[in-house]
Amino acid sequence: MWFLAVVVTCSLLVGTQAQGTANLKRWNDQNRRCQYTFTVESPTEASCPSSGFSPETEALKSRLGLVEALVARLAGGETLGTEAQMGLQEAYSQAVRERDRLQQEKDRSTEQMEELQQMVEELQQEVLRLRNKPCPQQVPPGVPLSDSRVQPGTGITHSNLMARPGRTQDTGRVRDPSWSYGSPAYQELKAEVAEFPAPNTDETTDSRGCGELLSIGDPITHRKADSIAGKYGVWMQDPEAVTPYNSNMVWRIDTVGSEVRQLYGYDDMEQLSRGFPSKVLLLPEAVESTGAAMYRGSLYYQRRLSRTLIRYDLGLETIAARRDLQHAGFHGQFPYSWGGYTDIDFAVDENGLWVIYSTSKAKGAIVISQLDPHTLEVKQSWETNIRKTTVANAFIICGRLYTVASYASPDTTINYSYDTSTKQSKAVSIPFKNKHRYNSMVDYNPASKKLLAWDNFHMVSYDVRLGKQQ
Ligand SMILES: *[C@@H]1O[C@H](CO)[C@@H](O)[C@H](O)[C@H]1NC(C)=O
């Protein structure tokens, strides 16, 4: 631009000098504008005209004005262009700076996120570790630590919660829904557990401790389930446990829900009371109802929506046998009076493994079958003359079936028994308490000679007295 201006100016000057000798001075003022000064000899005398300009001077003046205007325009235009360019340049570099800043921020955020993710993972691992570990020895006030009456010889053995070597490390798939050690309810439970009497022995029983059912003690509450899943359920002990478990082990299934597959194991009654399972198993097939039983290292249960009996081997943690129970009603065809799809109910007694159910052929009367515990084959069956849907529950002691009259009445009776050895039934009247008024499971444990029951969220046990009827 400046170059153009100079060229234009020069060509003008050439034209001007043709008029005579003229001196030209030019410089830049503070506004970067060209200033031109002409000194022209007078054609008539060597002095400046005192007044007025000659026509030539006027012509030069006007041409100079034109040049100035042109230069100003060119210079101004160029300045504007530069400013615009500079503005653009500035905006561009600002955008670049902004982009770099955002990039850095993004990198920082990514780093922070990774750190947080790692923290979350560490915390999750910590939670798992803590759950697999025993709680620190923490004695609730008023409860003596060495309560030897509870479980003679075991006391409070937190270390039992530690994983069995090579077995239990990977079993944390599901967890006890409650983990409320030290809750107010705990002390109450503890007090009740502390009153746990020794198993009753009677001279009138035979060498196996068998006899007729004479009486049933008051229920003792061991644990209350804390979620709705535990309104009804089944809890069990294996009278003939197999390693790696022993007969102190307590097993529990909360059975409310359509996909019931969680089996919790507790080292003993004490740990059940505290809600500290040492084992949690996820059963490969869903469980129906509260009829499951534990015997010789296997869990026996009815597969959901079927008459299929399942033997789940606790040691191998797989299904070891399955078999359809021929003609058995299921899923609400012949349940106990409270419902709950309790059509098929396993039982264990001094004689082995049984199943209590009904068939259309029996027209709803209770059928008892003794099972081969290994293969689940029916060894022998008995048909009683009592309708299954009229009884609240049933259990077998020493080869005799007993039925509970009501599941809800706090004071009810065992009012019927059937002896498989004589095939005789009879009416009896043995008082029985539904302390929590919704009893969904009653089973006999021949090892401890107790009834275990699940009464409206509560896992309760009853002592039984056996002997010769007077
Ligand atoms: C047992 O009690 C229930 C409920 O009261 C009753 O319906 C049933 O007839 C009784 N059974 C016997 C054998 O007495």
The ligand as an SDF file (V2000), in Angstrom:
LIG
                    3D

 14 14  0  0  0  0  0  0  0  0999 V2000
  -57.4420  -80.7390   64.1080 C   0  0  0  0  0  0  0  0  0  0  0  0
  -57.7770  -79.3720   64.2610 O   0  0  0  0  0  0  0  0  0  0  0  0
  -58.2860  -78.7750   63.0980 C   0  0  0  0  0  0  0  0  0  0  0  0
  -58.4380  -77.2980   63.3770 C   0  0  0  0  0  0  0  0  0  0  0  0
  -59.1060  -77.0960   64.5760 O   0  0  0  0  0  0  0  0  0  0  0  0
  -59.5820  -79.4440   62.7010 C   0  0  0  0  0  0  0  0  0  0  0  0
  -60.0820  -78.8650   61.5130 O   0  0  0  0  0  0  0  0  0  0  0  0
  -59.3370  -80.9120   62.4710 C   0  0  0  0  0  0  0  0  0  0  0  0
  -60.5320  -81.5830   62.2200 O   0  0  0  0  0  0  0  0  0  0  0  0
  -58.6680  -81.5440   63.6820 C   0  0  0  0  0  0  0  0  0  0  0  0
  -58.2890  -82.8960   63.3530 N   0  0  0  0  0  0  0  0  0  0  0  0
  -58.4670  -83.9050   64.1900 C   0  0  0  0  0  0  0  0  0  0  0  0
  -58.0360  -85.2360   63.6820 C   0  0  0  0  0  0  0  0  0  0  0  0
  -58.9530  -83.7490   65.2750 O   0  0  0  0  0  0  0  0  0  0  0  0
  1  2  1  0
  1 10  1  0
  2  3  1  0
  3  4  1  0
  3  6  1  0
  4  5  1  0
  6  7  1  0
  6  8  1  0
  8  9  1  0
  8 10  1  0
 10 11  1  0
 11 12  1  0
 12 13  1  0
 12 14  2  0
M  END
$$$$
